[in-house]
Amino acid sequence: MSESNVDTARPGDPTAEKDPSDWVSGDEPATGAQRSYLQTLARRAGEDPGEQAPEELTKADASRRIDELKDE
């Protein structure tokens, strides 16, 4: 990655990671990869995988839940 594409995490940095609520596609259904990862993390955390990846789960919600489970 060149220096101009490095995520500095500074406010206004266009390469900084966006909050899932700001994603253009955040309201779209979660991807298969997100669902699979959520189920894996839920099992490892001793939680019900089905509850972590319901059918109506959006991409943004899936991202938030993944972060929460990774922190556990």
Biopython code that builds the backbone (N, CA, C, O; Angstrom):
import numpy as np
from Bio.PDB.StructureBuilder import StructureBuilder

atoms = [
    (1, "MET", "N", (0.850, -1.171, 0.000)),
    (1, "MET", "CA", (0.000, 0.000, 0.000)),
    (1, "MET", "C", (0.895, 1.232, 0.000)),
    (1, "MET", "O", (1.844, 1.305, 0.781)),
    (2, "SER", "N", (0.611, 2.180, -0.847)),
    (2, "SER", "CA", (1.416, 3.388, -0.863)),
    (2, "SER", "C", (1.053, 4.273, 0.314)),
    (2, "SER", "O", (-0.004, 4.108, 0.923)),
    (3, "GLU", "N", (1.931, 5.209, 0.630)),
    (3, "GLU", "CA", (1.682, 6.076, 1.781)),
    (3, "GLU", "C", (0.394, 6.868, 1.626)),
    (3, "GLU", "O", (-0.265, 7.157, 2.626)),
    (4, "SER", "N", (0.017, 7.227, 0.412)),
    (4, "SER", "CA", (-1.199, 8.010, 0.209)),
    (4, "SER", "C", (-2.459, 7.198, 0.469)),
    (4, "SER", "O", (-3.533, 7.775, 0.637)),
    (5, "ASN", "N", (-2.352, 5.871, 0.507)),
    (5, "ASN", "CA", (-3.507, 5.025, 0.750)),
    (5, "ASN", "C", (-3.527, 4.439, 2.156)),
    (5, "ASN", "O", (-4.326, 3.547, 2.439)),
    (6, "VAL", "N", (-2.674, 4.919, 3.027)),
    (6, "VAL", "CA", (-2.596, 4.394, 4.390)),
    (6, "VAL", "C", (-3.696, 5.007, 5.234)),
    (6, "VAL", "O", (-3.907, 6.219, 5.200)),
    (7, "ASP", "N", (-4.398, 4.179, 5.992)),
    (7, "ASP", "CA", (-5.451, 4.635, 6.885)),
    (7, "ASP", "C", (-4.809, 5.287, 8.100)),
    (7, "ASP", "O", (-4.226, 4.605, 8.943)),
    (8, "THR", "N", (-4.917, 6.605, 8.186)),
    (8, "THR", "CA", (-4.327, 7.331, 9.314)),
    (8, "THR", "C", (-5.281, 7.417, 10.489)),
    (8, "THR", "O", (-4.879, 7.798, 11.588)),
    (9, "ALA", "N", (-6.559, 7.064, 10.268)),
    (9, "ALA", "CA", (-7.612, 7.126, 11.288)),
    (9, "ALA", "C", (-7.822, 8.542, 11.802)),
    (9, "ALA", "O", (-8.352, 8.733, 12.897)),
    (10, "ARG", "N", (-7.418, 9.516, 11.036)),
    (10, "ARG", "CA", (-7.637, 10.919, 11.415)),
    (10, "ARG", "C", (-8.974, 11.382, 10.856)),
    (10, "ARG", "O", (-9.370, 10.961, 9.769)),
    (11, "PRO", "N", (-9.675, 12.248, 11.591)),
    (11, "PRO", "CA", (-10.932, 12.778, 11.060)),
    (11, "PRO", "C", (-10.718, 13.405, 9.686)),
    (11, "PRO", "O", (-9.748, 14.134, 9.476)),
    (12, "GLY", "N", (-11.607, 13.124, 8.768)),
    (12, "GLY", "CA", (-11.519, 13.649, 7.424)),
    (12, "GLY", "C", (-10.654, 12.829, 6.491)),
    (12, "GLY", "O", (-10.564, 13.135, 5.302)),
    (13, "ASP", "N", (-10.014, 11.789, 7.012)),
    (13, "ASP", "CA", (-9.175, 10.921, 6.182)),
    (13, "ASP", "C", (-10.087, 10.064, 5.317)),
    (13, "ASP", "O", (-10.859, 9.270, 5.854)),
    (14, "PRO", "N", (-10.023, 10.197, 3.988)),
    (14, "PRO", "CA", (-10.923, 9.430, 3.119)),
    (14, "PRO", "C", (-10.660, 7.932, 3.146)),
    (14, "PRO", "O", (-11.504, 7.157, 2.697)),
    (15, "THR", "N", (-9.504, 7.502, 3.663)),
    (15, "THR", "CA", (-9.212, 6.074, 3.732)),
    (15, "THR", "C", (-9.585, 5.478, 5.088)),
    (15, "THR", "O", (-9.476, 4.268, 5.283)),
    (16, "ALA", "N", (-10.022, 6.317, 6.021)),
    (16, "ALA", "CA", (-10.383, 5.828, 7.350)),
    (16, "ALA", "C", (-11.595, 4.907, 7.261)),
    (16, "ALA", "O", (-12.454, 5.076, 6.396)),
    (17, "GLU", "N", (-11.653, 3.937, 8.159)),
    (17, "GLU", "CA", (-12.767, 2.997, 8.188)),
    (17, "GLU", "C", (-14.044, 3.734, 8.557)),
    (17, "GLU", "O", (-14.072, 4.502, 9.518)),
    (18, "LYS", "N", (-15.105, 3.496, 7.782)),
    (18, "LYS", "CA", (-16.387, 4.148, 8.033)),
    (18, "LYS", "C", (-17.190, 3.371, 9.061)),
    (18, "LYS", "O", (-17.075, 2.149, 9.166)),
    (19, "ASP", "N", (-17.995, 4.085, 9.807)),
    (19, "ASP", "CA", (-18.944, 3.466, 10.709)),
    (19, "ASP", "C", (-19.987, 2.750, 9.851)),
    (19, "ASP", "O", (-20.443, 3.307, 8.852)),
    (20, "PRO", "N", (-20.373, 1.528, 10.221)),
    (20, "PRO", "CA", (-21.353, 0.796, 9.411)),
    (20, "PRO", "C", (-22.650, 1.567, 9.159)),
    (20, "PRO", "O", (-23.284, 1.367, 8.123)),
    (21, "SER", "N", (-23.056, 2.439, 10.077)),
    (21, "SER", "CA", (-24.290, 3.196, 9.861)),
    (21, "SER", "C", (-24.140, 4.211, 8.730)),
    (21, "SER", "O", (-25.139, 4.728, 8.230)),
    (22, "ASP", "N", (-22.897, 4.504, 8.320)),
    (22, "ASP", "CA", (-22.648, 5.435, 7.224)),
    (22, "ASP", "C", (-22.458, 4.743, 5.879)),
    (22, "ASP", "O", (-22.271, 5.413, 4.863)),
    (23, "TRP", "N", (-22.502, 3.415, 5.857)),
    (23, "TRP", "CA", (-22.294, 2.683, 4.612)),
    (23, "TRP", "C", (-23.463, 2.905, 3.667)),
    (23, "TRP", "O", (-24.618, 2.898, 4.091)),
    (24, "VAL", "N", (-23.171, 3.099, 2.395)),
    (24, "VAL", "CA", (-24.205, 3.246, 1.379)),
    (24, "VAL", "C", (-25.005, 1.951, 1.277)),
    (24, "VAL", "O", (-26.223, 1.986, 1.101)),
    (25, "SER", "N", (-24.329, 0.810, 1.386)),
    (25, "SER", "CA", (-24.990, -0.489, 1.244)),
    (25, "SER", "C", (-25.349, -1.121, 2.592)),
    (25, "SER", "O", (-25.679, -2.305, 2.648)),
    (26, "GLY", "N", (-25.287, -0.344, 3.674)),
    (26, "GLY", "CA", (-25.521, -0.880, 5.011)),
    (26, "GLY", "C", (-26.894, -1.474, 5.232)),
    (26, "GLY", "O", (-27.055, -2.352, 6.080)),
    (27, "ASP", "N", (-27.890, -1.015, 4.487)),
    (27, "ASP", "CA", (-29.257, -1.524, 4.650)),
    (27, "ASP", "C", (-29.532, -2.769, 3.817)),
    (27, "ASP", "O", (-30.609, -3.357, 3.915)),
    (28, "GLU", "N", (-28.562, -3.175, 2.997)),
    (28, "GLU", "CA", (-28.733, -4.385, 2.188)),
    (28, "GLU", "C", (-28.591, -5.622, 3.081)),
    (28, "GLU", "O", (-27.991, -5.549, 4.153)),
    (29, "PRO", "N", (-29.143, -6.753, 2.639)),
    (29, "PRO", "CA", (-29.020, -7.983, 3.440)),
    (29, "PRO", "C", (-27.559, -8.359, 3.665)),
    (29, "PRO", "O", (-26.707, -8.126, 2.808)),
    (30, "ALA", "N", (-27.286, -8.940, 4.819)),
    (30, "ALA", "CA", (-25.934, -9.396, 5.141)),
    (30, "ALA", "C", (-25.467, -10.389, 4.088)),
    (30, "ALA", "O", (-26.270, -11.126, 3.517)),
    (31, "THR", "N", (-24.168, -10.404, 3.835)),
    (31, "THR", "CA", (-23.611, -11.330, 2.843)),
    (31, "THR", "C", (-23.499, -12.726, 3.442)),
    (31, "THR", "O", (-23.562, -12.902, 4.659)),
    (32, "GLY", "N", (-23.334, -13.699, 2.582)),
    (32, "GLY", "CA", (-23.136, -15.073, 3.040)),
    (32, "GLY", "C", (-21.890, -15.189, 3.905)),
    (32, "GLY", "O", (-21.884, -15.914, 4.900)),
    (33, "ALA", "N", (-20.844, -14.479, 3.530)),
    (33, "ALA", "CA", (-19.595, -14.518, 4.301)),
    (33, "ALA", "C", (-19.806, -13.935, 5.698)),
    (33, "ALA", "O", (-19.287, -14.473, 6.676)),
    (34, "GLN", "N", (-20.563, -12.840, 5.800)),
    (34, "GLN", "CA", (-20.841, -12.247, 7.110)),
    (34, "GLN", "C", (-21.634, -13.227, 7.982)),
    (34, "GLN", "O", (-21.325, -13.410, 9.159)),
    (35, "ARG", "N", (-22.648, -13.847, 7.399)),
    (35, "ARG", "CA", (-23.472, -14.803, 8.156)),
    (35, "ARG", "C", (-22.638, -15.976, 8.654)),
    (35, "ARG", "O", (-22.755, -16.389, 9.808)),
    (36, "SER", "N", (-21.804, -16.501, 7.782)),
    (36, "SER", "CA", (-20.959, -17.632, 8.146)),
    (36, "SER", "C", (-20.001, -17.257, 9.269)),
    (36, "SER", "O", (-19.839, -18.014, 10.226)),
    (37, "TYR", "N", (-19.368, -16.100, 9.159)),
    (37, "TYR", "CA", (-18.425, -15.647, 10.178)),
    (37, "TYR", "C", (-19.142, -15.410, 11.505)),
    (37, "TYR", "O", (-18.630, -15.768, 12.565)),
    (38, "LEU", "N", (-20.324, -14.807, 11.443)),
    (38, "LEU", "CA", (-21.120, -14.579, 12.662)),
    (38, "LEU", "C", (-21.452, -15.900, 13.349)),
    (38, "LEU", "O", (-21.356, -16.009, 14.571)),
    (39, "GLN", "N", (-21.840, -16.892, 12.571)),
    (39, "GLN", "CA", (-22.177, -18.193, 13.150)),
    (39, "GLN", "C", (-20.954, -18.836, 13.797)),
    (39, "GLN", "O", (-21.061, -19.431, 14.869)),
    (40, "THR", "N", (-19.807, -18.720, 13.159)),
    (40, "THR", "CA", (-18.571, -19.266, 13.722)),
    (40, "THR", "C", (-18.220, -18.558, 15.026)),
    (40, "THR", "O", (-17.906, -19.208, 16.023)),
    (41, "LEU", "N", (-18.271, -17.231, 15.021)),
    (41, "LEU", "CA", (-17.961, -16.470, 16.238)),
    (41, "LEU", "C", (-18.960, -16.761, 17.353)),
    (41, "LEU", "O", (-18.581, -16.849, 18.521)),
    (42, "ALA", "N", (-20.237, -16.910, 16.995)),
    (42, "ALA", "CA", (-21.267, -17.205, 17.996)),
    (42, "ALA", "C", (-20.999, -18.552, 18.660)),
    (42, "ALA", "O", (-21.095, -18.676, 19.881)),
    (43, "ARG", "N", (-20.663, -19.557, 17.859)),
    (43, "ARG", "CA", (-20.347, -20.880, 18.426)),
    (43, "ARG", "C", (-19.176, -20.784, 19.398)),
    (43, "ARG", "O", (-19.219, -21.350, 20.490)),
    (44, "ARG", "N", (-18.137, -20.069, 18.999)),
    (44, "ARG", "CA", (-16.957, -19.916, 19.853)),
    (44, "ARG", "C", (-17.282, -19.177, 21.147)),
    (44, "ARG", "O", (-16.662, -19.425, 22.181)),
    (45, "ALA", "N", (-18.252, -18.274, 21.087)),
    (45, "ALA", "CA", (-18.650, -17.502, 22.262)),
    (45, "ALA", "C", (-19.714, -18.230, 23.087)),
    (45, "ALA", "O", (-20.156, -17.725, 24.119)),
    (46, "GLY", "N", (-20.125, -19.424, 22.629)),
    (46, "GLY", "CA", (-21.131, -20.190, 23.351)),
    (46, "GLY", "C", (-22.540, -19.662, 23.168)),
    (46, "GLY", "O", (-23.411, -19.900, 24.005)),
    (47, "GLU", "N", (-22.771, -18.937, 22.066)),
    (47, "GLU", "CA", (-24.093, -18.377, 21.788)),
    (47, "GLU", "C", (-24.761, -19.152, 20.652)),
    (47, "GLU", "O", (-24.109, -19.905, 19.929)),
    (48, "ASP", "N", (-26.061, -18.954, 20.511)),
    (48, "ASP", "CA", (-26.833, -19.615, 19.456)),
    (48, "ASP", "C", (-26.515, -18.949, 18.114)),
    (48, "ASP", "O", (-26.824, -17.773, 17.921)),
    (49, "PRO", "N", (-25.901, -19.690, 17.185)),
    (49, "PRO", "CA", (-25.555, -19.104, 15.881)),
    (49, "PRO", "C", (-26.765, -18.559, 15.126)),
    (49, "PRO", "O", (-26.654, -17.553, 14.427)),
    (50, "GLY", "N", (-27.912, -19.209, 15.260)),
    (50, "GLY", "CA", (-29.118, -18.757, 14.567)),
    (50, "GLY", "C", (-29.608, -17.407, 15.046)),
    (50, "GLY", "O", (-30.161, -16.630, 14.267)),
    (51, "GLU", "N", (-29.409, -17.123, 16.319)),
    (51, "GLU", "CA", (-29.836, -15.833, 16.857)),
    (51, "GLU", "C", (-28.928, -14.706, 16.398)),
    (51, "GLU", "O", (-29.367, -13.559, 16.320)),
    (52, "GLN", "N", (-27.688, -15.002, 16.096)),
    (52, "GLN", "CA", (-26.731, -13.974, 15.683)),
    (52, "GLN", "C", (-26.863, -13.614, 14.206)),
    (52, "GLN", "O", (-26.400, -12.552, 13.791)),
    (53, "ALA", "N", (-27.479, -14.472, 13.412)),
    (53, "ALA", "CA", (-27.583, -14.221, 11.976)),
    (53, "ALA", "C", (-29.008, -14.443, 11.466)),
    (53, "ALA", "O", (-29.226, -15.304, 10.614)),
    (54, "PRO", "N", (-29.990, -13.671, 11.981)),
    (54, "PRO", "CA", (-31.361, -13.834, 11.494)),
    (54, "PRO", "C", (-31.487, -13.401, 10.030)),
    (54, "PRO", "O", (-30.646, -12.658, 9.525)),
    (55, "GLU", "N", (-32.514, -13.856, 9.370)),
    (55, "GLU", "CA", (-32.724, -13.575, 7.942)),
    (55, "GLU", "C", (-32.745, -12.078, 7.627)),
    (55, "GLU", "O", (-32.243, -11.666, 6.581)),
    (56, "GLU", "N", (-33.315, -11.262, 8.511)),
    (56, "GLU", "CA", (-33.465, -9.830, 8.232)),
    (56, "GLU", "C", (-32.218, -9.005, 8.562)),
    (56, "GLU", "O", (-32.258, -7.777, 8.482)),
    (57, "LEU", "N", (-31.134, -9.647, 8.923)),
    (57, "LEU", "CA", (-29.895, -8.971, 9.294)),
    (57, "LEU", "C", (-29.321, -8.185, 8.115)),
    (57, "LEU", "O", (-29.204, -8.710, 7.008)),
    (58, "THR", "N", (-28.962, -6.917, 8.362)),
    (58, "THR", "CA", (-28.362, -6.084, 7.320)),
    (58, "THR", "C", (-26.835, -6.176, 7.384)),
    (58, "THR", "O", (-26.269, -6.678, 8.356)),
    (59, "LYS", "N", (-26.189, -5.689, 6.341)),
    (59, "LYS", "CA", (-24.729, -5.674, 6.311)),
    (59, "LYS", "C", (-24.160, -4.871, 7.484)),
    (59, "LYS", "O", (-23.203, -5.299, 8.129)),
    (60, "ALA", "N", (-24.753, -3.712, 7.754)),
    (60, "ALA", "CA", (-24.259, -2.868, 8.843)),
    (60, "ALA", "C", (-24.432, -3.560, 10.189)),
    (60, "ALA", "O", (-23.515, -3.552, 11.011)),
    (61, "ASP", "N", (-25.599, -4.160, 10.422)),
    (61, "ASP", "CA", (-25.840, -4.866, 11.688)),
    (61, "ASP", "C", (-24.906, -6.061, 11.838)),
    (61, "ASP", "O", (-24.411, -6.336, 12.931)),
    (62, "ALA", "N", (-24.670, -6.765, 10.745)),
    (62, "ALA", "CA", (-23.768, -7.915, 10.782)),
    (62, "ALA", "C", (-22.363, -7.459, 11.165)),
    (62, "ALA", "O", (-21.693, -8.114, 11.963)),
    (63, "SER", "N", (-21.921, -6.356, 10.606)),
    (63, "SER", "CA", (-20.594, -5.842, 10.919)),
    (63, "SER", "C", (-20.483, -5.493, 12.402)),
    (63, "SER", "O", (-19.483, -5.808, 13.046)),
    (64, "ARG", "N", (-21.514, -4.843, 12.936)),
    (64, "ARG", "CA", (-21.519, -4.483, 14.363)),
    (64, "ARG", "C", (-21.480, -5.736, 15.249)),
    (64, "ARG", "O", (-20.731, -5.790, 16.224)),
    (65, "ARG", "N", (-22.290, -6.734, 14.901)),
    (65, "ARG", "CA", (-22.329, -7.967, 15.698)),
    (65, "ARG", "C", (-21.003, -8.718, 15.628)),
    (65, "ARG", "O", (-20.557, -9.294, 16.621)),
    (66, "ILE", "N", (-20.379, -8.711, 14.457)),
    (66, "ILE", "CA", (-19.065, -9.340, 14.325)),
    (66, "ILE", "C", (-18.070, -8.667, 15.254)),
    (66, "ILE", "O", (-17.317, -9.342, 15.956)),
    (67, "ASP", "N", (-18.063, -7.347, 15.262)),
    (67, "ASP", "CA", (-17.151, -6.616, 16.146)),
    (67, "ASP", "C", (-17.420, -6.937, 17.617)),
    (67, "ASP", "O", (-16.486, -7.116, 18.398)),
    (68, "GLU", "N", (-18.699, -7.009, 17.989)),
    (68, "GLU", "CA", (-19.064, -7.308, 19.379)),
    (68, "GLU", "C", (-18.581, -8.704, 19.774)),
    (68, "GLU", "O", (-18.006, -8.885, 20.848)),
    (69, "LEU", "N", (-18.814, -9.681, 18.913)),
    (69, "LEU", "CA", (-18.408, -11.043, 19.228)),
    (69, "LEU", "C", (-16.895, -11.207, 19.244)),
    (69, "LEU", "O", (-16.366, -12.001, 20.021)),
    (70, "LYS", "N", (-16.199, -10.470, 18.399)),
    (70, "LYS", "CA", (-14.737, -10.533, 18.405)),
    (70, "LYS", "C", (-14.174, -9.958, 19.693)),
    (70, "LYS", "O", (-13.110, -10.378, 20.148)),
    (71, "ASP", "N", (-14.879, -9.001, 20.284)),
    (71, "ASP", "CA", (-14.420, -8.383, 21.532)),
    (71, "ASP", "C", (-14.673, -9.275, 22.745)),
    (71, "ASP", "O", (-14.082, -9.062, 23.804)),
    (72, "GLU", "N", (-15.549, -10.277, 22.599)),
    (72, "GLU", "CA", (-15.868, -11.159, 23.740)),
    (72, "GLU", "C", (-14.768, -12.145, 24.014)),
    (72, "GLU", "O", (-14.880, -12.954, 24.936)),
]
sb = StructureBuilder()
sb.init_structure("model")
sb.init_model(0)
sb.init_chain("A")
sb.init_seg("    ")
for serial, (resi, resn, name, xyz) in enumerate(atoms, 1):
    if name == "N":
        sb.init_residue(resn, " ", resi, " ")
    sb.init_atom(name, np.array(xyz, "f"), 0.0, 1.0, " ", f" {name:<3s}", serial, name[0])
structure = sb.get_structure()
